[in-house]
Amino acid sequence: MMSQFAQDIIAKGKPDWLNQGEQKGEAKMLTRQLRRRFGTVPDWASAKITEADFSSLEEWGLRVLDARSLDEVFAD
């Protein structure tokens, strides 16, 4: 049995603040993965991460597993 609050949240979809929190978490994880894999993350890559939408962050997070360079991670 769910509370009315939980039912309201589910009915309305995710609140904006929750989406923003998930995006920040994804950006933080990607940055940590890049540091671990390639060392220092240059300013241009940090800027791309900061400006990216959630789906791009997810895609880059997968690419980091196979990429041989930062350029491969962020290739369009």
Secondary structure by P-SEA (a helix, b strand, c coil): cccaaaaaaaaacccaaaaaaaaaaaaaaaaaaaaaccccccaaaaaaaaaccaaaaaaaaaaccccccccccccc
